[in-house]
């Protein structure tokens, strides 16, 4: 029976394959054979349903086909022939590269000869003699002749390599056929009470298949719109091609089991308070919606077990990535310029996007496309339907930012007091464009978690830039209006006129008691 693959459900690390076929059967018992199935299918997942007849047995038979006959076949190993093919391909590519290089050199020599003739004509019109011109022209002709010879030799070598590759492909095909490869067939025993047309449905699970979400964001900056496309990047090396099949991408995890995890004892211990308290500073990443971490190897779906459907497609068994579109939406976006000088010396374009699709966005990489073309790749976390998230589209070339920081420390005296460290930060912004720009500048101050360390932020006008602080002695307008949240992030909204400059400053003090180390 011819029962092609009609539907495939791809899980995170495996795939469920469904085959369907029809056949006219007479009354009685019959054995149906289906060739060309994957030899790595999981036998315990093999099931068969027959409409019009009763299934007695279904099994998978594996074999090596065809068998090698040493008396009549070749003794060439396919792996050796493939290594020879790789060597010939490298030689062919090198010959083609030499031929292209020779062609470019011939064009350059031709331009040089033409320029020499023009110089000689100009010199002759002015009565200037060139006694060495003939020898130099002869030398240029000799160089051009040598380069042409090298080009012809390279093209001939590339052609011979291509012919050798074509002959080698036939040898590889013959060696693969004689060496044999593992194959499998399905054997189904059925019994029909009367002569009828039966419809057979076979399903099984195969390893060697996986998929991960991959996104594409196309930003129309002038229109304030983003076109979002979610694709499923599929790899499959199951041993059978999926040709024109209905593909479903599922996030169900049937292999996780149903047993709850066991609880372990949580021991508590006490210890004496040390005489010297050692504190340390650490970086703490603040997560927001749509900006989750992608360090987990699986797919983050928040336990929803989503199912994504795709139109009919063809996926070869070559193990290469194939991207299949599964969903998308078009939504308006709010653009802003964001500067975080502590982290990056650039002003970045940030887009505020709302997931206008009917399904959540899964965590994965995002290709960023603008009018100029591909601008880079970002990452997005799990985003629910209707939820907003932010996406960066690279730096803004017209706006520059420069950050300076100074620290002063006053140690505690012998009779008491506290250690005080004063930190001053200055951020200068320049607009090189002919249009005004509004930039959101964000700095931060440390947050103390112990009572022995106190962080105090100074008023906005406590640190003002003087004439000595300006490059070239030019006066720069300083913006003092700011906002600060409970996480210690200080934000300014800076409006920069065309070809203008602005600056913001920040000053804070870190006060620690005596006996505190690490500050």
Rosetta blueprint (number, residue, H / E / L):
1 X L
2 X L
3 X L
4 X L
5 X E
6 X E
7 X E
8 X E
9 X E
10 X E
11 X L
12 X L
13 X L
14 X L
15 X E
16 X E
17 X E
18 X E
19 X E
20 X E
21 X E
22 X E
23 X E
24 X E
25 X E
26 X L
27 X L
28 X E
29 X E
30 X E
31 X E
32 X E
33 X E
34 X E
35 X E
36 X E
37 X E
38 X L
39 X L
40 X L
41 X E
42 X L
43 X H
44 X H
45 X H
46 X L
47 X E
48 X E
49 X E
50 X E
51 X E
52 X L
53 X L
54 X E
55 X E
56 X E
57 X E
58 X E
59 X E
60 X E
61 X E
62 X E
63 X E
64 X E
65 X E
66 X L
67 X L
68 X L
69 X L
70 X L
71 X L
72 X L
73 X L
74 X L
75 X L
76 X L
77 X L
78 X H
79 X H
80 X H
81 X H
82 X H
83 X H
84 X H
85 X H
86 X H
87 X H
88 X H
89 X H
90 X H
91 X H
92 X H
93 X H
94 X H
95 X H
96 X H
97 X H
98 X H
99 X H
100 X H
101 X H
102 X H
103 X H
104 X H
105 X H
106 X H
107 X H
108 X H
109 X H
110 X H
111 X H
112 X H
113 X H
114 X H
115 X H
116 X H
117 X H
118 X H
119 X H
120 X H
121 X H
122 X H
123 X H
124 X H
125 X H
126 X L
127 X L
128 X L
129 X L
130 X L
131 X L
132 X L
133 X H
134 X H
135 X H
136 X H
137 X H
138 X H
139 X H
140 X H
141 X H
142 X H
143 X H
144 X H
145 X H
146 X H
147 X H
148 X H
149 X H
150 X H
151 X H
152 X H
153 X H
154 X H
155 X H
156 X H
157 X H
158 X H
159 X H
160 X H
161 X H
162 X H
163 X H
164 X H
165 X H
166 X H
167 X H
168 X H
169 X H
170 X H
171 X H
172 X H
173 X H
174 X H
175 X H
176 X H
177 X H
178 X H
179 X H
180 X L
181 X E
182 X E
183 X E
184 X E
185 X E
186 X E
187 X E
188 X E
189 X E
190 X E
191 X E
192 X E
193 X L
194 X L
195 X L
196 X E
197 X E
198 X E
199 X E
200 X E
201 X E
202 X E
203 X E
204 X E
205 X E
206 X E
207 X L
208 X L
209 X E
210 X E
211 X E
212 X E
213 X E
214 X E
215 X E
216 X E
217 X E
218 X E
219 X E
220 X E
221 X L
222 X L
223 X L
224 X L
225 X E
226 X E
227 X E
228 X E
229 X E
230 X E
231 X E
232 X E
233 X E
234 X E
235 X E
236 X E
237 X L
238 X L
239 X L
240 X L
241 X L
242 X E
243 X E
244 X E
245 X E
246 X E
247 X E
248 X E
249 X E
250 X E
251 X L
252 X L
253 X L
254 X H
255 X H
256 X H
257 X L
258 X L
259 X L
260 X L
261 X L
262 X L
263 X L
264 X L
265 X L
266 X L
267 X L
268 X L
269 X L
270 X L
271 X L
272 X L
273 X L
274 X L
275 X L
276 X L
277 X E
278 X E
279 X L
280 X L
281 X L
282 X L
283 X L
284 X L
285 X L
286 X L
287 X L
288 X L
289 X L
290 X L
291 X L
292 X L
293 X L
294 X L
295 X L
296 X L
297 X L
298 X L
299 X L
300 X L
301 X L
302 X L
303 X L
304 X L
305 X L
306 X L
307 X E
308 X E
309 X E
310 X L
311 X L
312 X L
313 X E
314 X E
315 X E
316 X L
317 X L
318 X L
319 X L
320 X L
321 X L
322 X E
323 X E
324 X E
325 X E
326 X E
327 X E
328 X E
329 X E
330 X E
331 X E
332 X E
333 X E
334 X E
335 X E
336 X E
337 X E
338 X E
339 X E
340 X L
341 X L
342 X L
343 X L
344 X L
345 X L
346 X E
347 X E
348 X E
349 X E
350 X E
351 X E
352 X E
353 X E
354 X E
355 X L
356 X L
357 X L
358 X L
359 X L
360 X L
361 X E
362 X L
363 X L
364 X E
365 X E
366 X E
367 X E
368 X E
369 X E
370 X E
371 X L
372 X L
373 X E
374 X E
375 X E
376 X E
377 X E
378 X E
379 X E
380 X E
381 X L
382 X L
383 X E
384 X L
385 X L
386 X L
387 X L
388 X E
389 X E
390 X E
391 X E
392 X E
393 X E
394 X E
395 X E
396 X E
397 X E
398 X E
399 X E
400 X E
401 X E
402 X E
403 X E
404 X E
405 X E
406 X E
407 X E
408 X E
409 X E
410 X E
411 X L
412 X L
413 X E
414 X L
415 X L
416 X E
417 X L
418 X E
419 X E
420 X E
421 X E
422 X E
423 X E
424 X E
425 X E
426 X E
427 X E
428 X E
429 X E
430 X E
431 X E
432 X L
433 X L
434 X L
435 X L
436 X L
437 X E
438 X E
439 X E
440 X E
441 X E
442 X E
443 X E
444 X E
445 X L
446 X L
447 X L
448 X L
449 X L
450 X L
451 X L
452 X L
453 X E
454 X E
455 X E
456 X E
457 X E
458 X L
459 X L
460 X L
461 X L
462 X L
463 X L
464 X L
465 X L
466 X L
467 X H
468 X H
469 X H
470 X L
471 X H
472 X H
473 X H
474 X L
475 X L
476 X L
477 X E
478 X E
479 X L
480 X L
481 X L
482 X L
483 X E
484 X E
485 X L
486 X L
487 X L
488 X L
489 X E
490 X E
491 X E
492 X E
493 X E
494 X E
495 X E
496 X E
497 X L
498 X L
499 X L
500 X L
501 X E
502 X E
503 X E
504 X E
505 X E
506 X E
507 X E
508 X E
509 X E
510 X E
511 X E
512 X E
513 X E
514 X L
515 X L
516 X E
517 X E
518 X L
519 X L
